[in-house]
Amino acid sequence: ALKENGDIESVSETIELQNYRTTVGDTDAGKAIKDEIEDLNALLAAYNNGVLKPRE
């Protein structure tokens, strides 16, 4: 590039560092699991409060 008086292209790469460890709870799958746990807890509470009857 210098002999031909051409432009020198530079390449930059930005890397973002995190101050914390990414866990499953931080992902979309983790959010889905948390939502399912909340639904199951609500179902359990309804069963314990007598709103839902056991199947016979």
C-alpha distances in whole Angstrom, upper triangle without the diagonal:
4,6,5,6,5,6,6,9,12,15,19,22,25,28,32,34,38,41,43,43,43,46,48,50,46,45,47,49,50,51,53,55,56,57,59,61,62,63,65,66,68,69,71,72,74,75,77,78,80,78,77,80,79,79,83
4,5,5,6,8,8,11,14,17,20,24,27,30,33,36,39,42,44,45,45,48,50,52,48,48,49,51,53,54,56,57,58,60,62,63,64,66,68,69,70,72,73,75,76,78,79,80,83,81,80,82,82,82,85
4,5,8,11,11,15,17,20,24,27,30,33,37,39,43,45,48,48,48,52,53,55,52,51,52,54,56,57,58,60,61,63,65,66,67,69,71,72,73,75,76,78,79,81,82,84,86,84,83,85,85,85,88
4,5,9,11,14,17,20,23,27,30,33,37,39,43,46,48,48,48,51,53,55,51,50,51,53,55,56,58,60,61,62,64,65,66,68,70,71,72,74,76,77,78,80,81,83,85,83,82,84,84,84,87
4,7,9,12,16,19,22,26,29,32,35,38,42,44,47,47,47,51,52,54,50,49,51,53,54,55,57,59,60,61,63,65,66,67,69,70,71,73,75,76,78,79,81,82,84,82,81,84,83,84,87
4,6,9,13,16,19,23,26,29,32,35,39,42,44,45,44,48,49,50,47,46,47,49,51,52,53,55,56,57,60,61,62,64,66,67,68,70,71,73,74,76,77,78,80,78,77,80,80,80,83
4,6,10,13,16,19,22,26,29,32,35,38,41,41,41,44,46,47,44,43,44,46,48,48,50,52,53,54,56,58,59,60,62,64,65,67,68,69,71,73,74,75,77,75,74,77,77,77,80
4,6,10,13,17,20,23,26,29,32,35,38,38,38,42,43,45,41,41,42,44,45,46,48,50,51,52,54,56,57,58,60,61,63,65,66,67,69,71,72,73,75,73,72,75,75,75,78
4,7,10,13,17,20,23,26,29,32,35,35,35,38,40,41,38,37,38,41,42,43,45,47,47,49,51,52,53,55,57,58,59,61,62,64,65,67,68,69,71,69,69,71,71,71,75
4,7,10,13,16,20,22,26,29,31,32,32,35,37,38,35,34,36,38,39,40,42,44,45,46,48,50,51,52,54,55,57,59,60,61,63,65,66,67,69,67,66,69,69,69,73
4,7,10,13,17,19,23,26,28,29,28,32,33,35,31,31,32,35,36,37,39,40,41,43,45,46,47,49,51,52,53,55,56,57,59,61,62,63,65,64,63,66,65,66,69
4,7,10,13,16,20,23,25,26,25,29,31,32,28,28,30,32,33,34,36,38,39,40,42,43,44,46,48,49,50,52,54,55,57,58,59,61,63,61,60,63,63,63,67
4,6,10,13,16,19,22,22,22,25,27,28,25,25,26,29,29,30,33,34,35,37,39,40,41,43,45,45,47,49,50,51,53,55,56,57,59,58,57,60,59,60,63
4,7,10,13,16,18,19,19,23,25,26,22,22,24,27,27,28,31,32,32,34,37,37,38,40,42,43,44,46,48,49,51,52,53,54,57,55,55,57,57,58,61
4,6,10,13,15,16,16,19,22,23,19,20,22,24,25,26,28,29,30,32,34,35,36,38,40,40,42,44,45,46,48,50,50,52,54,53,52,55,54,55,59
4,7,10,12,13,13,17,19,20,17,17,20,22,22,23,26,27,27,29,31,32,33,35,37,37,39,41,42,43,45,47,47,49,51,50,49,52,52,53,56
4,7,9,10,11,15,18,19,16,17,20,22,21,23,26,26,26,28,31,31,32,35,36,36,38,40,41,42,44,46,46,47,50,49,48,51,51,52,56
4,5,7,8,12,15,16,13,15,18,20,19,20,23,23,23,25,28,28,28,31,33,32,35,37,37,38,41,42,42,44,47,45,45,48,48,49,52
4,7,9,13,16,16,14,16,20,21,20,21,24,24,23,26,28,28,28,32,33,32,34,37,37,37,40,42,42,43,46,45,45,48,48,49,53
4,6,9,13,13,11,14,17,19,16,18,21,21,20,23,25,24,25,28,29,29,31,34,34,34,37,39,38,40,43,42,42,44,44,46,49
4,6,10,11,9,12,16,16,14,16,19,19,18,22,23,23,24,27,28,28,30,32,32,33,36,37,37,39,42,41,40,43,42,44,47
4,7,8,6,8,12,13,11,13,16,16,16,19,20,20,22,24,25,25,28,30,30,31,34,35,35,37,40,39,38,41,40,41,44
4,5,5,7,11,11,8,11,14,13,13,16,17,17,19,21,22,22,25,27,27,28,31,32,32,34,36,36,35,37,36,38,41
4,5,5,8,7,5,8,10,9,10,13,14,14,16,19,19,20,22,24,24,26,28,29,30,32,34,33,32,34,33,34,38
4,6,8,8,4,6,9,8,8,11,13,12,14,16,17,18,20,22,22,23,26,27,28,29,32,31,30,33,32,33,37
4,7,8,6,7,11,11,10,13,15,15,16,19,20,21,23,25,25,26,29,30,31,32,35,33,33,36,35,37,40
4,5,5,6,9,10,11,12,14,15,17,19,20,21,23,24,26,27,29,30,31,33,35,33,33,35,35,36,39
4,5,5,6,9,10,11,12,14,15,17,18,20,21,23,24,26,27,29,30,32,33,32,31,33,33,34,37
4,5,5,6,9,10,11,12,14,15,17,18,20,21,22,24,26,27,28,30,32,30,29,31,31,31,35
4,5,5,6,9,10,10,12,14,15,16,18,20,21,22,24,26,27,28,30,29,28,30,30,31,34
4,5,5,6,9,10,11,12,14,15,17,18,20,21,23,24,26,27,29,27,26,29,29,30,34
4,5,5,6,9,10,11,12,14,15,17,18,20,21,23,24,26,27,25,24,27,27,27,31
4,5,5,6,9,10,10,12,14,15,16,18,20,21,22,24,26,24,23,26,25,26,29
4,5,5,6,9,10,11,12,14,15,16,18,20,21,22,24,23,22,25,25,26,30
4,5,5,6,9,10,11,12,14,15,17,19,20,21,23,21,20,23,24,25,29
4,5,5,6,9,10,10,12,14,15,16,18,20,21,20,18,21,21,22,25
4,5,5,6,9,10,10,12,14,15,16,18,20,19,18,20,20,22,25
4,5,5,6,9,10,11,12,14,15,16,18,17,17,20,20,22,26
4,5,5,6,9,10,11,12,14,15,17,15,14,17,18,19,23
4,5,5,6,9,10,10,12,14,15,14,13,15,15,17,20
4,5,5,6,9,10,10,12,14,14,13,16,16,18,22
4,5,5,6,9,10,10,12,11,11,14,15,18,21
4,5,5,6,9,10,11,9,8,11,12,14,18
4,5,5,6,9,10,10,9,11,11,14,17
4,5,5,6,9,9,9,12,13,16,19
4,6,5,6,5,6,9,11,14,17
4,5,5,6,5,7,8,11,14
4,5,8,8,9,10,14,17
4,6,8,10,12,16,18
4,5,6,9,13,15
4,7,10,13,16
4,7,9,12
4,6,9
4,6
4
